[in-house]
């Protein structure tokens, strides 16, 4: 099995109920009920998780074949679309993982306006530290 990826079509409505998932295709006016295995595969068809990864996690002896056949069937029905292998997903996976994302702390604008060290012409825009 290759590292093919599938993603759900955008125009679909779907809801998870216990072990089943109901998918509604509003364009074709059809609905589908997926069993637990199908629901698992469906949830992970996000365009980032490969079919090989999904199949490896399935708790079934024939998981690989089932996942492949299931995705092919949903693709034929127009519910899934295949994502090419050389997409952004592959580029992101190849990126080094040593750099953690950083979110700067929020600062109220009033605090910046009242701080005399933040006036034009000052070098230290963060203010002086005691």
Residue, then its C-alpha position, 0 to 999 in steps of 0.5 A: x500500500x502506498x502512502x496515499x492520502x484522502x480528504x473529505x470533501x468540503x460540502x459534506x455534513x457529518x456527525x458522529x453518534x456513538x460507534x456510527x457516523x452519518x454523512x450527508x451529501x447535500x449536493x447529491x441529497x444522499x446520506x450514508x451511515x458508517x459503522x465503527x471501522x468506517x467511521x474511524x477511517x472517515x475521521x482520519x481522512x483529513x488530507x494529512x494522515x496516510x492511508x497506510x497510517x490509518x490501516x495500521x491502526x485499524x483493529x481488524x485482520x484485513x485492515x489494509x484491504x478494508x481501508x483501501x476498498x472503503x476509501x475507493x468506494x467513498x471516492x467513487x461516491x464523491x465523498x473523498x478526494x485523493x490528495x497528491x503525494x507532493x502536497x504541503x502535507x509532505x513538505x510539512x512532514x519533512x520539516x525539522x521538528x526541533x523548533x516549537x511554535x511560539x506565541x508572544x504574550x498578549x499586551x494591552x494596547x493601553x499599557x504600551x501607550x502609557x509606557x514612556x519607554x515606548x515613545x518614538x525614538x527609543x531603541x528598547x520597544x519592550x521597555x526597560x526591566x527593573 
